[in-house]
Amino acid sequence: MKQVKRLGMVVVTLFLPSLSFATTQVGASCPQKFIATVTNIVDVQAVAFPKVEIDFQIIQTLKGEQVSTKKIQILKDGPVQFKSGEVYTVESRENWLCSASLLSKT
């Protein structure tokens, strides 16, 4: 079985005995949503894929626990390239990104 994680989804490919395959997408719930400013970006040492840790200063919590700061890890060359000082609407699950929308640039 091969499992690939994508933003907010898990794709599972099953190889069946008849040499055919089936693909299933399971939507992951994203219980946290907030508007925040990127305050710091740090490279994270990883074995398989390079990652970065993004520090956010939360401006407004839209869904989930009320906190003032948040750290999220993403792939370094992933689909979203955060920059310090920019403001985003972010959806997350624990310390992992589900989605992000740029609201204002620096």
N, C-alpha and C positions, 0 to 999 in steps of 0.2 A: 504494500500500500504506500502511495506517495502522497504527501500532504504539503500544500503550498499555501502560505499565508499571504493575503492581499489586504488592502485597506478595508477593514470592516467585514471581511469574508474569509472563509476557509474553503478551499477547493480540495476535494478528496477524490482521487482516482482509484478505482478498484479494478484489479485484474482478476477476471473470473476464470474458472477452469476451462471454459470453452474458447479461450484466447480472445474473447471480446472484452470490452471495457465499458464502464459506466462512470459518469462524472456527476457529482452532487455538490451544490453550493449551499453552505449553511451560513445564514446571516448571523453575525455576531452583534449582540446588543451593545449599545454604547451609552452607558448610564450617566456620563458626565458631558456637559456642554457649557462652554464659557467663552467670553470675549477677553482677550489678553494681549499684552505686549511682549514680544520676545526680548528677554534681557541678556541672555548669554547662550552661546552654542559651543559645546565641547566635544572633541573627538573621543569615541569610546573604543577601546581595544577589543576586538572581536575575532574569533577564530575563523568563521566562515565568511561573513560579510561585514565590511566597515560600517559602523553606525555613528550617529551623533546624538548627544543628549541636548535637548532644547529646554531652557529655563524660561518660564512664563511668569509675568506679574499679572494676576487676574484683575480685570477691570470690573467685570460683571459675571456672576454665575447664572446661567440660564436653566441648567438642569443638574441635579446631583448635589454632592456635598459642597458646602461653602468653605472655600479655602482661599488664601491670599496669593499663594504661589503654587506652581505645578511644574514637574519635570516629566518629559516624555522622550522616549528613544525612538528613532526612526533610522532607516537605511540612509547612509550618507549620500548616495546618488539616487535616491528615491524620487517619486513624482512631485514632492513638495520640497522646495528649497527655501527654508526660512532664513531671514536676515534680522539681525539685532535692530530693535527700534520699530519694526513693523507690527501692525495690529491685525490679529486673526480671530475668526470665530472657529473654535476647535471642539471637536467631539472626540472623546477618548474612553478607553476602558483601562482602568488602573493606570499604568505608565506607558500605554501603547496608543498610538494615533489611529483613529477611525477615519476622520476627515478634517480638513482645514480649508477655510476660505479667507483670502486676503481682504481686509477691510481698508487698510491705509498703508501706504509706503512711507519710508523715511525720507 
